[in-house]
Amino acid sequence: MSYFQTYQPFSGVVRHLTIINVLMFIGTYIILGQEHWDRSLGELDDLGRLRLAAFMPGSEHFQPFQIATHMFMHGDIMHLAFNMLSLYIFGPMVEMAWGHKRFLFYYLFCGVGAYALHIGVQWWELEQAGIDPTSWNIPMLGASGAVFGLYVAFAYLFPNQVISLLFPPISLKAKYFVPIMAGLELFYGVRGYSTGIAHFAHIGGAVFGFILIMIWYKGRFR
């Protein structure tokens, strides 16, 4: 995707977050190793690096620190590359507008919000299906929730900035592009499409980001 300019300053919190995510991806494979699934049971036999992913509260694999660590974990190199590219494209302008501390707080807040909504929706779905949520051992990981929060921040701060996509080849102002993306995520989540993607985590990051922006700006729209 090519958005609005080919170069963004790679510095500040954006640079540090990117470095941390890359180091976590490499380091967890080296130190904790690859996870192992028992295919006959459909369960994790050895957590490996997924010890730092996010599990359902009450699950035998849940640890409180996962609420923070999951947003620095990624399933594969493409997952990592897409999230870090999005952070690099949208993050610097938001960081320059807000400053380092506010930007970092916002990013982490959206990541935790993504976890909260994902777990809440999943808990409800499992109960509706007659499954004990604490027995569910499928983890959630990735920076996507925090990144979706950045999309919302970018659309609020720079609503008329045109975002151009390569696939499909369209251009839209940020104030239209981001709500469309959020709407698609909601549609996919409700319809159960792409079940390997945590759609409600994306929505959670966007919703919590929007709420925090409304608090900071006292409900003023641009």
Secondary structure, DSSP 8 states (H G I E B T S, - for coil): ---S-S-----HHHHHHHHHHHHHHHHHHHHT---EEETTTTEEEE-GGGGGSB--TTSTT--TTHHHHGGG--SSHHHHHHHHHHHHHHHHHHHHHH-HHHHHHHHHHHHHHHHHHHHHHHHHHHHHTT--GGG----B--SHHHHHHHHHHHHHHSTT-EEE-SSS--EEEHHHHHHHHHHHHHHHHHHT-STTS-HHHHHHHHHHHHHHHHHHTTT---
